[in-house]
Each structure stands twice: as C-alpha cells, then as structure tokens.
Amino acid sequence: MTTAIDTGTRVVRLGAHPVGLDLGRIRNALEQDGAEARMAELRDEFEGMKLILSVERLDYTKGILEKLKAYELLLDENPELRGKVTLVSICVPAAREMTIYDELQTQIEQTIGHINGRFADVGWTPVQFYFRGFPFEELMAWYAMADVMWITPLRDGLNLVAKEFVATQGLTQGCGVLVLSEFTGAAAELKGAILTNPHDLHDLARTCYLGLNLPRAEAQARLRQLNDIVEYNDIRRWGDEFIAAIKDEGDSGAST
C-alpha cells in the first residue's frame, strides 16, 4: 500500500490501522445475569435448525436486498434446506429524519414477505426480520447461537460486527462460520472467513451454502484462526499502534 504522498511542499504519511475490539466488554456481556438463559432460549427455539444471522444498519451500502434475493435463490436451488434453515435479519433503523431510506425499507419488507409467502410452512418461517436495535448483551446471545454469520455489504470501511461475532464464538467455544463480503475492510484482516462477492447472487448463495455445510473440524480451524487475529489486534493494540504512528510521523516532521 502507499505509505506517503509527496505534495511538493510536504510529505503526507499514510497508514492503515483497523479498529480492534474491547474484548473485556464482550466477556462482561456474556457473564451478565440472563445471558446464558437467553442463549438457552434461542437454542430451544432453533433446535434442529441451522441459524443464519445478519446484523446491519439500514443503508443501501449494506447489500440487504441482494442478500435476501440470494437467500431466496439458496432455498430455490437447495430444497433440502427448506424447514432446516432460518435467516434472522437484525436491521437497525436509520434516524427518523433520514427519509431517503423509506423506499429501501419498503423493498426489504416486500422481499421478505415474498420469500416467506413462497416458502413458509407450518412451524417454519424462512426469514425472521427485526427492524430495531438490540441491546449489546442480546446481540452477544445471537452471535453465540449463529451457525453462519452472513455479512455482505456492497462496500464497507471495516465492519466491526464481523469481529464481534468471532470474539463471541471464541469465548463460548463455538464453531460458527463467518461468510464475509470481500469488499469490507475486515476481509483483508480476517483470514479464515469465507469471502463472497455481494454483487453476484449466485456467489452469495454458494458461499452461504458452503458455510452451512462446512465440516465441523474445518469450521473450528477457521474460527481459531479468526479468533487469534481478533484477540491479537484488540482495541489496546490498535490504540498503541495508532499513537505510535502519530508520534513517529511527528518526529519525522511529516503531516498526517
């Protein structure tokens, strides 16, 4: 990557410093009263079912519609999954004054209605959609129970949700699979994720299917690799490296 730009009058130094997680916060959330009970509730609710989890805010860049269309394709091409898999989509609303997203919300709700109307059966809803924010502790329970974390932005600077999922799975000895858009900043760091092209519905469906059917040993190996990365590059290391880089640039006389 480019590390400096010479403007002719000064040198501007560049650096990539992906934000790390506060692992203590996640650990504390998992130790809260009721956390284990909530995980047990979800475990009972989805017994015999593979859980695909999607968590994002309402935004055109998050690829929510593309993901839903890929999920319909997944069920269409793999009928054996019907009644055996559920997509839980947690979508955090935009600010009320951001009316630009009203049309997107309508399209999402219509698409979910179409999928559920087409595939739903007695006792099975293909897509469960939550259009609201969840408390952090609640999210940790969902992360812990997910078999596949499906994160598919069309473009994203980093994506901390991916790291939160990995850390939660690591702390709960899980073996969930991270399916991650190759156009997130986190994709360059999180070796062990299954990368997908969110602009290609067939690739989205294929990689999700791969995540659902990954052998347990491989899923555990991938998660160990991911968890090592997230634990090593935590928020303290990120802060130390960022401040050290600023000091180095200041000592060299370069601009940041």
C-alpha positions as CSV (number, residue, x, y, z in Angstrom):
1,M,0.0,0.0,0.0
2,T,1.0,3.6,-0.5
3,T,2.7,4.9,2.7
4,A,3.3,8.5,1.8
5,I,2.3,11.2,-0.7
6,D,4.7,14.0,-1.7
7,T,2.7,17.1,-2.4
8,G,5.8,19.1,-3.5
9,T,5.8,21.2,-0.4
10,R,5.4,18.5,2.3
11,V,5.1,14.7,2.7
12,V,1.8,13.3,3.9
13,R,2.2,9.9,5.6
14,L,-0.5,7.2,5.3
15,G,-1.3,4.2,7.4
16,A,-3.9,1.5,7.9
17,H,-5.0,0.9,11.4
18,P,-8.1,-1.3,11.6
19,V,-10.0,-0.8,14.8
20,G,-9.8,-3.6,17.4
21,L,-12.4,-4.8,19.9
22,D,-12.8,-4.2,23.6
23,L,-12.8,-7.9,24.4
24,G,-13.5,-7.2,28.0
25,R,-16.8,-5.7,27.1
26,I,-17.8,-8.8,25.2
27,R,-16.7,-11.0,28.1
28,N,-18.7,-9.0,30.5
29,A,-21.8,-9.1,28.4
30,L,-21.6,-12.9,28.2
31,E,-21.2,-13.0,32.0
32,Q,-24.3,-10.8,32.6
33,D,-27.2,-12.3,34.5
34,G,-29.6,-13.8,32.0
35,A,-27.1,-14.2,29.1
36,E,-26.9,-17.9,29.5
37,A,-30.7,-18.1,29.9
38,R,-31.2,-16.2,26.7
39,M,-28.8,-18.4,24.8
40,A,-30.7,-21.5,26.1
41,E,-34.0,-19.9,24.9
42,L,-32.5,-19.4,21.4
43,R,-31.1,-22.9,21.5
44,D,-34.5,-24.3,22.1
45,E,-36.2,-22.1,19.6
46,F,-33.9,-23.1,16.8
47,E,-33.4,-26.8,17.8
48,G,-32.9,-28.9,14.7
49,M,-32.4,-25.7,12.7
50,K,-29.4,-24.0,11.1
51,L,-29.3,-20.4,12.0
52,I,-28.0,-17.8,9.6
53,L,-27.6,-14.4,11.2
54,S,-27.4,-11.0,9.6
55,V,-26.8,-7.8,11.6
56,E,-26.5,-4.4,10.0
57,R,-28.0,-0.9,9.9
58,L,-30.4,0.2,7.2
59,D,-28.3,1.5,4.4
60,Y,-28.0,1.0,0.6
61,T,-24.3,0.0,1.0
62,K,-25.1,-2.9,3.3
63,G,-26.4,-5.1,0.5
64,I,-29.5,-6.2,2.4
65,L,-31.8,-6.6,-0.7
66,E,-29.1,-8.5,-2.5
67,K,-28.7,-10.9,0.4
68,L,-32.4,-11.6,0.6
69,K,-32.5,-12.3,-3.1
70,A,-29.6,-14.7,-2.7
71,Y,-31.3,-16.4,0.2
72,E,-34.4,-17.0,-2.0
73,L,-32.0,-18.4,-4.6
74,L,-30.5,-20.7,-1.9
75,L,-33.8,-22.1,-0.9
76,D,-34.9,-22.4,-4.6
77,E,-31.8,-24.3,-5.6
78,N,-31.5,-26.4,-2.5
79,P,-35.0,-27.6,-1.5
80,E,-33.5,-29.9,1.2
81,L,-32.7,-26.8,3.2
82,R,-36.4,-25.8,3.5
83,G,-37.6,-26.2,7.1
84,K,-34.0,-26.8,8.2
85,V,-32.6,-23.3,8.0
86,T,-33.7,-19.8,9.1
87,L,-32.3,-16.4,8.3
88,V,-32.6,-14.0,11.2
89,S,-32.1,-10.4,10.0
90,I,-31.5,-7.7,12.6
91,C,-31.7,-4.3,10.9
92,V,-31.0,-1.2,12.9
93,P,-33.2,1.7,11.6
94,A,-31.8,4.9,10.3
95,A,-32.6,8.2,12.1
96,R,-36.2,9.1,11.6
97,E,-35.4,12.2,9.6
98,M,-33.5,10.1,7.0
99,T,-36.5,9.6,4.8
100,I,-34.2,8.6,1.9
101,Y,-34.2,5.0,3.3
102,D,-38.0,4.7,3.4
103,E,-38.1,3.2,-0.1
104,L,-35.3,0.7,0.8
105,Q,-37.2,-0.4,3.9
106,T,-40.4,-0.9,1.9
107,Q,-38.4,-3.0,-0.7
108,I,-36.9,-5.1,2.1
109,E,-40.2,-5.8,3.8
110,Q,-41.8,-6.7,0.5
111,T,-39.0,-9.1,-0.4
112,I,-39.2,-10.8,3.0
113,G,-43.0,-11.1,2.6
114,H,-42.4,-12.6,-0.8
115,I,-39.9,-15.2,0.5
116,N,-42.0,-16.2,3.5
117,G,-45.1,-16.3,1.4
118,R,-43.4,-18.6,-1.1
119,F,-41.6,-21.0,1.2
120,A,-43.1,-20.8,4.7
121,D,-44.6,-23.9,6.2
122,V,-46.3,-24.9,9.4
123,G,-43.8,-24.3,12.2
124,W,-41.2,-22.7,9.9
125,T,-40.6,-19.1,8.9
126,P,-37.7,-18.8,6.4
127,V,-36.9,-15.2,7.4
128,Q,-37.3,-13.6,10.8
129,F,-36.9,-9.8,10.4
130,Y,-36.3,-7.5,13.3
131,F,-36.3,-3.8,12.3
132,R,-34.9,-2.4,15.6
133,G,-31.7,-2.1,17.6
134,F,-30.9,-4.8,20.1
135,P,-29.1,-4.3,23.4
136,F,-25.4,-5.3,23.2
137,E,-25.9,-8.2,25.6
138,E,-28.8,-9.5,23.5
139,L,-26.7,-9.4,20.3
140,M,-24.0,-11.5,22.0
141,A,-26.5,-14.3,22.6
142,W,-27.5,-14.2,19.0
143,Y,-23.8,-14.2,17.9
144,A,-23.2,-17.2,20.1
145,M,-26.0,-19.2,18.6
146,A,-25.4,-18.5,14.9
147,D,-24.2,-21.3,12.7
148,V,-23.4,-18.8,9.9
149,M,-22.8,-15.1,10.2
150,W,-23.7,-13.6,6.8
151,I,-22.1,-10.2,6.4
152,T,-22.4,-8.9,2.8
153,P,-22.0,-5.2,2.4
154,L,-21.5,-3.9,-1.2
155,R,-18.8,-1.7,0.3
156,D,-17.7,-1.2,3.9
157,G,-14.7,0.5,5.5
158,L,-14.2,-2.1,8.2
159,N,-17.2,-3.9,9.8
160,L,-16.9,-4.5,13.5
161,V,-19.9,-6.8,13.6
162,A,-17.7,-9.5,12.0
163,K,-15.1,-9.1,14.8
164,E,-17.8,-9.2,17.5
165,F,-19.2,-12.4,16.1
166,V,-15.7,-14.0,16.0
167,A,-14.9,-12.9,19.6
168,T,-18.2,-14.2,20.9
169,Q,-17.9,-17.5,19.2
170,G,-14.3,-17.8,20.6
171,L,-15.4,-17.0,24.1
172,T,-18.2,-19.5,24.0
173,Q,-16.2,-22.3,22.3
174,G,-18.5,-22.2,19.3
175,C,-17.7,-23.2,15.7
176,G,-19.8,-20.7,13.7
177,V,-18.7,-19.8,10.2
178,L,-18.1,-16.2,9.0
179,V,-19.2,-15.5,5.5
180,L,-17.9,-12.1,4.7
181,S,-18.1,-9.7,1.7
182,E,-14.7,-9.3,0.0
183,F,-15.5,-5.6,-0.2
184,T,-15.2,-5.0,3.5
185,G,-12.1,-3.6,5.1
186,A,-12.2,-6.5,7.6
187,A,-11.8,-9.0,4.7
188,A,-8.1,-8.1,4.4
189,E,-7.5,-8.8,8.0
190,L,-9.8,-11.7,8.9
191,K,-8.1,-14.7,7.4
192,G,-10.3,-17.7,7.9
193,A,-13.6,-16.1,6.8
194,I,-15.3,-17.4,3.6
195,L,-15.2,-14.5,1.3
196,T,-18.1,-13.7,-1.1
197,N,-18.9,-11.3,-3.8
198,P,-22.1,-9.4,-2.8
199,H,-22.7,-8.2,-6.3
200,D,-23.1,-11.8,-7.5
201,L,-26.3,-13.5,-6.2
202,H,-25.1,-17.0,-7.2
203,D,-21.8,-16.5,-5.3
204,L,-23.7,-15.2,-2.3
205,A,-25.9,-18.3,-2.3
206,R,-23.0,-20.7,-3.0
207,T,-20.8,-19.4,-0.2
208,C,-23.7,-19.4,2.3
209,Y,-24.4,-23.0,1.4
210,L,-20.7,-23.8,1.9
211,G,-20.8,-22.1,5.3
212,L,-23.9,-24.2,6.3
213,N,-22.3,-27.4,5.2
214,L,-18.7,-26.9,6.3
215,P,-17.3,-29.9,8.2
216,R,-17.1,-29.2,11.9
217,A,-13.3,-29.7,12.0
218,E,-12.7,-27.1,9.3
219,A,-15.2,-24.7,10.9
220,Q,-13.3,-24.9,14.2
221,A,-10.0,-24.5,12.5
222,R,-11.2,-21.4,10.6
223,L,-12.7,-19.9,13.8
224,R,-9.4,-20.5,15.7
225,Q,-7.6,-18.6,13.1
226,L,-10.1,-15.8,13.1
227,N,-10.2,-15.6,16.9
228,D,-6.4,-15.4,17.1
229,I,-6.4,-12.4,14.9
230,V,-9.2,-10.6,16.8
231,E,-7.6,-11.3,20.1
232,Y,-4.2,-10.1,19.0
233,N,-5.4,-6.9,17.3
234,D,-7.6,-5.8,20.2
235,I,-8.5,-2.2,21.0
236,R,-5.5,-1.7,23.2
237,R,-3.0,-2.7,20.4
238,W,-4.9,-0.6,17.9
239,G,-4.6,2.4,20.2
240,D,-1.0,1.9,20.9
241,E,0.0,1.4,17.3
242,F,-2.1,4.4,16.2
243,I,-0.5,6.7,18.7
244,A,3.0,5.3,18.0
245,A,2.4,6.0,14.3
246,I,1.4,9.6,15.0
247,K,4.5,10.1,17.2
248,D,6.8,8.7,14.5
249,E,5.2,11.0,11.9
250,G,5.5,13.9,14.3
251,D,9.2,13.2,15.0
252,S,9.9,12.9,11.2
253,G,8.2,16.2,10.5
254,A,5.7,14.8,8.1
255,S,2.0,15.7,8.1
256,T,-0.8,13.3,8.9
